[in-house]
Amino acid sequence: MGVLKSIEHGFKRVAIGALSPLLRRGREELGVIDPARLSRLLLIRPEKIGDMMVSLPTVDGIRSAFPHLKLGLVASPYNYSLVKDDPRFDEVYLYKKKPQHDWSTFRRIRAAGYDAVVDMIANDSVTAVFLTQLLAPGQPRIGLGKIRYARYYDFVFDIRRGETGHIIDNTKLLLTAFGIDPVSVSGFAEPYVPATARQRAQRFVAGVRSPSTFLVGLNLSAGQPSRYWPFPKWIALTQAILAEDPLVRIVVLTTPDDRQLALDLQAACGDRVTPVEPGLSLVEAAAVIEQLDLLISPDTSLIHIARSWQRPVVGLYCQYRHNYKLWQPYQQGDGGVISESVFDVFGIAVDEVLATYQRVRATKVRTS
C-alpha cells in the first residue's frame, strides 16, 4: 500500500472511530428479508470493472426472483461505463469521491427512498459503512466479508470460506438474506452489450476470421505494473502458438495507452496478428471477446468478461494472499498459471503458459 493510501486509510479509521456513536448497529434479530415488502433496493459496488463483473450473477439472482424490485446501483468512475446503460438497473449513480459532485448524488439517492441496501464491497470498507448509513438511513443493510465493521450490518456473509470458494460463488451468498438459495443461481452473467457494439465487433472479427479459424485473444494490458507480463515473453508465446497451428489467428487487446504494444507484437509476429480497432469502448471490447475462441490474459476484468460468455481462458496470476483461488477463471478446472512470486507475474515462463493454452484448447473448456 502506498504512503498516501496508508494515510487515507488511517484517517478513515480515525473518522469511523470518532463517529461510531452516531452509526446504527446491526439488528441480529431481523431474520430473512421479505422482498415482497420492498419496492426499491440499493446496491453498492464503487470499485473496479472486475469487481462489478463478479457481482452481476448476484444481481441477476435478485432480478429474476423479484422482478418487481427497482434496483439502484452506486458505481465508480472505473466501472460506470460497464453498467451505465445496463437494463438490469433502474438507476445507476456515479460516486466520484468528490464532495462537490457526490452531495447532489446522495440527495437523489435518499429522495428515491430505498428500502434496503446491499454493500457488495467484499471486505471491510469505511467508505461502504458511511454510504450504507447515509444513503438508506434506518433500512436493513446486507454486507459481504465484513470483520472489523460487521457490527454495522444486519446481515454479514463471510466470503473467504477457507480461501477455496470462487469470488462469484462467495458473492452469491448475499442472496441468502432474501431467502434465495445461492446454488440455484447461475454464476455466469454476461455484461450488457448494445446492438451497435456487437455489430461493430462482428464486422471487425469478420475481417479476421475464416470458417476454419481458431481465434485467440491476447490481452497485453494489466492495470497494475505487477501484472504486466514481460513483452518479449508475449512475442515468444505468440510465435509458438502461430507455429504449431496455421489456422490460428491472434487478436490483440490493449488499453489505449498500451496500443503501441499491440502494433509492436504485430510487427514482430506477422499478419496473422491483428490489434483491435483503436478507440473501442469497454463494452465494444467485451463484444469482441464474445467472438473469440480463447483468451489469454493477466489477472484482469477481461478474464471475467470472457468467462461470462463461457469462453475458455488462460490467466496469469501472482500468489499474493492466495487471491488467485478466489479470482481464477470461473468454473474452469484448468487455465490458471500461477507465478512463484507473491508480488508479480514476471517470472512465469513462456512454456508454462503455452502448455496451459494447449491443454485448455484441447479440452475446449466451457464449463467444468
C-alpha positions in Angstrom: 0.0 0.0 0.0 1.4 3.4 -1.0 2.1 6.1 1.6 -0.9 8.3 0.5 -3.2 5.3 0.6 -1.9 4.4 4.1 -2.6 7.9 5.3 -6.1 7.9 3.8 -6.9 4.6 5.3 -5.6 5.7 8.7 -7.7 8.9 8.5 -10.8 6.9 7.7 -10.3 4.6 10.6 -10.0 7.5 13.0 -13.1 9.1 11.5 -15.2 6.0 11.9 -13.9 5.6 15.5 -14.9 9.2 16.3 -18.3 8.9 14.7 -19.2 5.3 15.8 -21.6 6.5 18.5 -23.7 8.1 15.7 -23.7 4.9 13.5 -26.6 2.5 13.8 -25.6 -1.1 14.8 -27.0 -4.1 13.0 -30.0 -6.0 14.2 -29.3 -9.6 14.7 -32.9 -10.5 15.2 -34.0 -9.1 11.8 -34.2 -12.5 10.1 -34.6 -13.1 6.3 -35.8 -10.0 4.5 -39.1 -10.4 2.7 -38.6 -8.8 -0.7 -42.4 -8.6 -1.1 -42.2 -5.8 1.4 -39.6 -4.0 -0.6 -40.1 -1.9 -3.6 -36.6 -0.4 -4.1 -33.2 -2.0 -3.4 -29.8 -0.1 -3.5 -26.7 -2.0 -4.5 -23.2 -0.5 -3.7 -20.2 -1.5 -5.8 -18.0 1.6 -6.4 -14.8 -0.4 -7.3 -13.1 -1.8 -10.4 -14.5 -3.4 -13.5 -13.7 -6.9 -12.4 -15.5 -6.3 -9.1 -18.6 -5.3 -10.9 -18.4 -8.3 -13.2 -18.3 -10.8 -10.4 -21.3 -9.1 -8.8 -23.6 -9.5 -11.8 -24.7 -13.1 -11.1 -26.0 -11.9 -7.7 -27.8 -9.1 -9.3 -29.4 -11.5 -11.8 -30.5 -13.7 -9.0 -32.3 -10.8 -7.3 -33.8 -9.6 -10.5 -35.0 -13.0 -11.5 -36.6 -13.9 -8.2 -38.1 -10.4 -7.5 -38.8 -8.7 -10.8 -41.0 -6.1 -9.1 -37.9 -4.6 -7.3 -36.5 -1.3 -8.6 -32.7 -1.7 -8.5 -30.4 1.2 -7.9 -26.6 0.9 -8.2 -23.8 3.0 -6.9 -20.9 2.7 -9.3 -17.4 4.2 -9.6 -15.6 6.1 -12.4 -13.8 2.8 -13.1 -16.8 0.6 -13.7 -19.5 3.1 -14.6 -19.0 2.6 -18.4 -19.8 -1.1 -18.0 -23.2 -0.6 -16.3 -24.4 2.8 -17.2 -26.8 1.5 -19.9 -27.4 -1.9 -18.4 -31.1 -2.7 -18.2 -30.5 -4.8 -15.0 -30.6 -1.5 -13.2 -33.3 1.1 -13.0 -30.9 3.8 -11.9 -27.1 3.9 -11.9 -25.4 6.5 -9.7 -21.8 7.7 -10.2 -19.9 8.1 -7.0 -16.7 10.0 -7.6 -15.4 10.6 -4.1 -15.6 14.3 -4.9 -17.9 16.2 -2.5 -19.0 18.8 -5.0 -20.4 16.1 -7.2 -21.4 13.5 -4.7 -23.6 15.5 -2.4 -26.1 16.1 -5.2 -26.0 12.4 -6.0 -26.5 11.5 -2.3 -29.6 13.7 -2.2 -31.1 12.0 -5.3 -30.5 8.5 -3.7 -32.0 9.5 -0.4 -35.0 11.1 -2.1 -35.6 7.8 -4.0 -36.3 6.1 -0.7 -34.6 2.8 -0.9 -36.0 0.1 1.4 -32.7 -1.8 1.9 -29.1 -1.6 0.8 -26.6 -4.3 -0.3 -22.9 -3.5 0.2 -21.2 -5.7 -2.4 -17.7 -4.4 -1.5 -16.1 -7.7 -0.4 -14.1 -6.6 2.6 -14.1 -4.0 5.4 -14.6 -0.6 3.9 -15.0 2.7 5.9 -16.5 4.2 2.8 -19.1 1.5 2.5 -20.1 1.8 6.1 -20.8 5.5 5.7 -22.6 5.0 2.3 -24.9 2.4 3.7 -25.7 4.6 6.7 -26.2 7.7 4.7 -28.0 6.6 1.6 -30.7 4.4 3.1 -30.9 5.6 6.8 -32.6 3.1 9.1 -33.1 0.4 6.5 -31.7 -3.1 6.5 -28.0 -3.4 5.5 -26.5 -6.5 3.9 -22.7 -6.8 3.8 -20.1 -9.1 2.4 -16.8 -10.1 4.0 -17.0 -7.6 6.9 -15.0 -8.4 10.0 -14.0 -5.2 11.8 -17.2 -3.4 10.8 -19.6 -6.3 10.9 -21.4 -4.7 13.8 -22.8 -2.0 11.5 -24.7 -4.5 9.3 -27.9 -6.5 9.8 -26.5 -9.4 7.6 -22.9 -10.3 7.1 -21.5 -13.1 5.0 -18.0 -14.5 5.2 -16.7 -14.7 1.6 -13.3 -16.3 2.2 -14.6 -19.8 3.0 -11.1 -21.1 3.7 -9.9 -19.3 0.6 -11.3 -22.1 -1.5 -14.5 -20.7 -2.9 -14.6 -18.6 -6.1 -15.4 -14.9 -5.6 -18.5 -15.2 -7.8 -20.0 -18.1 -5.7 -19.0 -16.3 -2.5 -20.7 -13.1 -3.6 -23.9 -15.0 -4.3 -24.1 -15.7 -0.6 -25.7 -12.3 -0.3 -28.8 -13.9 -1.9 -29.4 -15.8 1.4 -30.5 -12.5 3.0 -33.5 -12.6 0.7 -34.3 -16.3 1.1 -32.7 -17.3 -2.3 -30.6 -20.4 -2.5 -27.3 -19.2 -4.0 -26.7 -22.6 -5.6 -29.9 -22.2 -7.6 -28.5 -19.1 -9.4 -26.1 -19.3 -12.3 -22.6 -17.8 -11.8 -22.5 -16.8 -15.4 -23.8 -13.3 -16.1 -22.9 -11.6 -19.3 -22.3 -7.8 -19.5 -24.8 -5.8 -21.3 -23.7 -5.1 -24.9 -25.8 -2.8 -27.1 -26.6 -4.0 -30.6 -24.4 -1.3 -32.1 -21.4 -2.5 -30.1 -22.0 -6.1 -31.1 -22.3 -5.2 -34.7 -19.0 -3.3 -34.7 -17.3 -6.3 -33.1 -18.8 -8.7 -35.6 -17.6 -6.5 -38.5 -14.1 -6.5 -37.1 -14.0 -10.3 -36.5 -15.4 -11.0 -40.0 -12.3 -9.3 -41.4 -10.0 -11.6 -39.3 -11.8 -15.0 -39.1 -12.4 -17.6 -41.8 -14.7 -20.6 -41.2 -11.8 -22.7 -40.1 -10.0 -20.1 -38.0 -9.3 -20.6 -34.3 -9.4 -17.1 -32.9 -7.1 -16.4 -29.9 -7.3 -13.2 -28.0 -4.2 -11.8 -26.2 -4.7 -9.1 -23.6 -1.4 -7.3 -23.0 -2.7 -4.7 -20.6 -3.0 -5.3 -16.9 -3.7 -2.1 -15.0 -1.2 -2.8 -12.2 2.5 -2.8 -13.1 3.0 -6.1 -11.2 0.5 -7.9 -13.6 2.3 -6.9 -16.8 3.9 -9.9 -18.3 7.3 -9.0 -20.0 6.7 -8.1 -23.6 9.5 -10.4 -25.0 7.5 -13.3 -23.5 4.4 -12.2 -25.3 6.4 -12.3 -28.5 7.7 -15.8 -27.8 4.3 -17.1 -26.8 2.7 -15.7 -29.9 5.3 -17.1 -32.2 5.0 -20.5 -30.6 1.2 -20.6 -30.9 1.2 -19.5 -34.5 4.0 -22.0 -35.4 2.1 -25.0 -34.1 -1.2 -24.3 -35.9 -1.7 -22.5 -39.2 -5.4 -22.0 -38.5 -4.8 -19.8 -35.5 -5.3 -16.0 -35.8 -4.4 -13.7 -32.9 -6.5 -10.7 -31.9 -4.6 -8.3 -29.5 -6.5 -6.3 -26.9 -4.9 -3.4 -25.0 -5.9 -0.2 -23.3 -5.4 2.9 -25.5 -2.2 3.8 -23.6 -0.8 0.4 -24.5 -1.8 0.3 -28.1 1.8 0.5 -29.3 2.5 -2.8 -27.7 -0.2 -4.4 -29.9 1.4 -2.8 -33.0 4.8 -4.0 -32.0 3.6 -7.5 -31.5 2.0 -7.5 -34.9 5.3 -6.2 -36.4 7.3 -9.0 -34.6 4.9 -11.8 -35.5 3.3 -11.0 -38.8 -0.1 -10.5 -40.4 -1.8 -13.3 -38.5 -1.7 -10.9 -35.6 -4.4 -8.2 -35.6 -4.8 -5.4 -33.0 -8.4 -4.5 -32.2 -9.6 -1.2 -33.7 -8.4 1.9 -31.9 -10.9 3.7 -29.7 -13.0 0.7 -28.6 -15.2 1.3 -25.6 -15.2 -1.3 -22.8 -18.5 -2.8 -23.9 -17.2 -2.9 -27.5 -14.1 -4.8 -26.3 -16.5 -7.1 -24.4 -18.3 -7.8 -27.7 -15.0 -8.7 -29.4 -14.2 -11.1 -26.6 -17.6 -12.8 -27.1 -16.4 -13.6 -30.7 -13.1 -15.3 -29.5 -12.4 -19.0 -29.2 -10.0 -18.5 -26.3 -8.5 -15.6 -24.3 -5.0 -15.3 -22.7 -4.7 -12.5 -20.2 -3.1 -11.4 -16.9 -5.5 -11.2 -13.9 -7.9 -8.5 -15.1 -11.6 -7.9 -15.7 -11.3 -9.3 -19.2 -11.0 -12.8 -17.7 -14.4 -12.4 -16.0 -15.9 -11.0 -19.2 -14.6 -13.9 -21.2 -15.9 -16.4 -18.7 -19.3 -14.7 -18.6 -19.5 -15.7 -22.3 -18.2 -19.1 -21.2 -15.1 -18.7 -23.4 -12.0 -20.6 -22.4 -9.4 -18.6 -20.6 -5.7 -18.8 -19.7 -5.0 -16.4 -16.9 -1.7 -15.3 -15.3 -1.7 -14.7 -11.6 0.7 -13.9 -8.7 0.4 -15.7 -5.4 -0.5 -12.7 -3.2 -2.6 -13.9 -0.3 -3.8 -16.9 -2.4 -6.2 -14.5 -4.1 -5.9 -16.5 -7.3 -8.0 -19.1 -5.7 -10.8 -16.6 -5.5 -10.3 -15.0 -8.9 -9.3 -17.8 -11.3 -11.3 -18.4 -14.5 -14.8 -19.3 -13.2 -15.9 -23.0 -13.4 -12.9 -23.8 -15.5 -10.9 -26.6 -13.9 -7.7 -25.6 -15.7 -6.4 -22.3 -17.0 -4.7 -20.5 -14.1 -0.9 -20.1 -14.4 0.5 -19.1 -11.0 3.7 -17.2 -10.5 6.1 -18.4 -7.9 6.2 -14.8 -6.7 3.6 -13.3 -4.3 4.2 -9.9 -5.9 4.2 -10.2 -9.7 3.8 -12.4 -12.8 7.2 -11.5 -14.3 8.7 -15.0 -13.6 6.0 -17.0 -15.3 7.8 -19.0 -18.1 6.5 -19.0 -21.7 6.5 -22.8 -21.7 4.1 -22.7 -18.7 1.6 -20.5 -20.5 2.0 -22.4 -23.7 1.4 -25.8 -22.0 -1.7 -24.4 -20.3 -3.0 -23.0 -23.5 -2.5 -26.3 -25.2 -4.5 -28.2 -22.5 -7.3 -25.7 -22.4 -7.6 -25.6 -26.1 -7.5 -29.4 -26.4 -10.4 -29.8 -24.0 -12.3 -26.8 -25.4 -13.2 -25.8 -21.8 -16.5 -24.0 -21.5 -17.7 -25.0 -18.0 -16.4 -27.5 -15.5 
